[in-house]
Amino acid sequence: MRLIRSANAGLVPEAFYLDDLFIGEAEAITGIASPPTAPALVLWPNPAHERVQVRCARPMADARLSVSDATGRQVEQHLLTGDVLDLDVAHLAKGTYLITLADGGHRHHARLIVP
């Protein structure tokens, strides 16, 4: 007893044969498509000179947002309630900052550039 699979091109279902007896057709699944997901944390505009809008993919309840410099030192911390926070960055020195949003057991990160 042998099972032979015929190779068809395109979206045609594959045919299965047992010896020379046609058994049936089946769709060949080669993977599962992942739905596109929005980033959990979006900064706009980036680079930012004076203000940056921090937008979350979903409303947060008492999430902590921290701003850390390139050395890892935390320079600011804010409480985020909702899904948008306007952040004043005019007082920050030029450089790259890491924005971290901590919501329960989840952490989301984004890089902010202050030119």
C-alpha positions as a Markdown table, in Angstrom:
| # | Residue | x | y | z |
|---|---|---|---|---|
| 1 | Met | 0.0 | 0.0 | 0.0 |
| 2 | Arg | 1.5 | 3.4 | -0.9 |
| 3 | Leu | 0.1 | 6.9 | -0.8 |
| 4 | Ile | 1.1 | 9.3 | -3.6 |
| 5 | Arg | 0.4 | 12.9 | -3.5 |
| 6 | Ser | 0.2 | 14.7 | -6.8 |
| 7 | Ala | 1.8 | 18.2 | -7.0 |
| 8 | Asn | -0.6 | 20.7 | -8.5 |
| 9 | Ala | 0.3 | 24.3 | -9.1 |
| 10 | Gly | -1.7 | 27.3 | -7.9 |
| 11 | Leu | -4.8 | 27.0 | -5.6 |
| 12 | Val | -5.9 | 23.6 | -6.9 |
| 13 | Pro | -6.5 | 21.1 | -4.1 |
| 14 | Glu | -4.1 | 18.2 | -4.0 |
| 15 | Ala | -5.3 | 14.7 | -5.1 |
| 16 | Phe | -4.4 | 11.6 | -3.1 |
| 17 | Tyr | -4.0 | 8.2 | -4.6 |
| 18 | Leu | -3.7 | 4.8 | -2.9 |
| 19 | Asp | -1.8 | 2.6 | -5.4 |
| 20 | Asp | -3.7 | 3.6 | -8.5 |
| 21 | Leu | -7.1 | 4.2 | -6.8 |
| 22 | Phe | -8.2 | 7.9 | -6.5 |
| 23 | Ile | -9.1 | 8.6 | -2.8 |
| 24 | Gly | -10.0 | 12.3 | -2.9 |
| 25 | Glu | -8.9 | 15.9 | -2.8 |
| 26 | Ala | -7.7 | 18.0 | 0.1 |
| 27 | Glu | -6.6 | 21.6 | 0.5 |
| 28 | Ala | -2.9 | 21.8 | 1.5 |
| 29 | Ile | -2.4 | 24.3 | 4.4 |
| 30 | Thr | 1.2 | 25.5 | 4.4 |
| 31 | Gly | 0.9 | 28.0 | 7.3 |
| 32 | Ile | -1.3 | 30.3 | 9.3 |
| 33 | Ala | -1.4 | 33.9 | 8.4 |
| 34 | Ser | -1.1 | 36.3 | 11.3 |
| 35 | Pro | -3.4 | 39.3 | 11.3 |
| 36 | Pro | -1.6 | 42.6 | 11.1 |
| 37 | Thr | -1.3 | 44.1 | 14.5 |
| 38 | Ala | -0.9 | 47.8 | 15.4 |
| 39 | Pro | 2.1 | 48.8 | 17.5 |
| 40 | Ala | 1.3 | 48.9 | 21.2 |
| 41 | Leu | 3.0 | 52.3 | 21.6 |
| 42 | Val | 3.3 | 55.0 | 18.9 |
| 43 | Leu | 5.2 | 58.3 | 19.3 |
| 44 | Trp | 4.3 | 61.2 | 17.0 |
| 45 | Pro | 6.1 | 63.3 | 15.8 |
| 46 | Asn | 9.4 | 61.5 | 16.2 |
| 47 | Pro | 12.0 | 63.2 | 16.2 |
| 48 | Ala | 10.3 | 65.7 | 18.5 |
| 49 | His | 11.6 | 69.2 | 19.4 |
| 50 | Glu | 9.0 | 70.4 | 21.9 |
| 51 | Arg | 6.1 | 68.0 | 22.4 |
| 52 | Val | 5.4 | 64.4 | 21.5 |
| 53 | Gln | 2.1 | 62.5 | 21.5 |
| 54 | Val | 2.3 | 59.1 | 23.1 |
| 55 | Arg | -0.6 | 56.9 | 21.8 |
| 56 | Cys | -1.4 | 53.4 | 23.0 |
| 57 | Ala | -3.2 | 50.7 | 21.0 |
| 58 | Arg | -5.9 | 50.4 | 23.7 |
| 59 | Pro | -7.0 | 52.6 | 26.6 |
| 60 | Met | -4.9 | 52.0 | 29.8 |
| 61 | Ala | -6.0 | 52.2 | 33.4 |
| 62 | Asp | -3.2 | 53.6 | 35.6 |
| 63 | Ala | -0.3 | 52.5 | 33.4 |
| 64 | Arg | 3.2 | 53.9 | 34.2 |
| 65 | Leu | 5.1 | 55.6 | 31.4 |
| 66 | Ser | 8.8 | 56.2 | 32.0 |
| 67 | Val | 11.4 | 58.1 | 29.9 |
| 68 | Ser | 15.0 | 56.9 | 30.2 |
| 69 | Asp | 18.1 | 58.4 | 28.6 |
| 70 | Ala | 20.8 | 56.5 | 26.6 |
| 71 | Thr | 22.6 | 55.4 | 29.8 |
| 72 | Gly | 19.4 | 53.8 | 31.2 |
| 73 | Arg | 18.8 | 56.6 | 33.8 |
| 74 | Gln | 15.1 | 57.3 | 34.3 |
| 75 | Val | 14.6 | 61.1 | 33.7 |
| 76 | Glu | 10.8 | 61.2 | 33.9 |
| 77 | Gln | 7.8 | 59.1 | 35.0 |
| 78 | His | 4.1 | 59.8 | 34.2 |
| 79 | Leu | 0.8 | 58.1 | 35.0 |
| 80 | Leu | -1.2 | 57.3 | 31.8 |
| 81 | Thr | -5.0 | 56.9 | 32.0 |
| 82 | Gly | -6.6 | 56.5 | 28.7 |
| 83 | Asp | -4.9 | 56.0 | 25.4 |
| 84 | Val | -3.1 | 59.4 | 24.7 |
| 85 | Leu | -0.6 | 61.4 | 26.6 |
| 86 | Asp | 1.0 | 64.7 | 25.4 |
| 87 | Leu | 4.6 | 64.8 | 26.6 |
| 88 | Asp | 6.7 | 67.9 | 26.9 |
| 89 | Val | 10.2 | 67.2 | 25.7 |
| 90 | Ala | 11.5 | 70.7 | 25.2 |
| 91 | His | 13.6 | 70.5 | 28.4 |
| 92 | Leu | 15.3 | 67.2 | 27.5 |
| 93 | Ala | 18.8 | 67.3 | 26.2 |
| 94 | Lys | 19.5 | 66.2 | 22.6 |
| 95 | Gly | 19.7 | 62.4 | 22.3 |
| 96 | Thr | 17.8 | 59.1 | 22.1 |
| 97 | Tyr | 15.4 | 58.2 | 24.8 |
| 98 | Leu | 13.6 | 55.0 | 25.6 |
| 99 | Ile | 9.9 | 55.3 | 26.4 |
| 100 | Thr | 8.6 | 52.4 | 28.4 |
| 101 | Leu | 4.9 | 51.8 | 29.2 |
| 102 | Ala | 4.2 | 49.3 | 32.0 |
| 103 | Asp | 0.7 | 48.0 | 32.3 |
| 104 | Gly | 0.4 | 45.2 | 34.8 |
| 105 | Gly | 2.6 | 42.4 | 33.6 |
| 106 | His | 3.1 | 43.9 | 30.1 |
| 107 | Arg | 5.9 | 46.3 | 29.0 |
| 108 | His | 5.9 | 48.2 | 25.7 |
| 109 | His | 8.9 | 50.2 | 24.4 |
| 110 | Ala | 9.5 | 52.9 | 21.8 |
| 111 | Arg | 12.5 | 55.0 | 21.0 |
| 112 | Leu | 12.2 | 58.8 | 21.0 |
| 113 | Ile | 14.7 | 61.1 | 19.3 |
| 114 | Val | 15.2 | 64.7 | 20.5 |
| 115 | Pro | 17.3 | 66.5 | 17.9 |
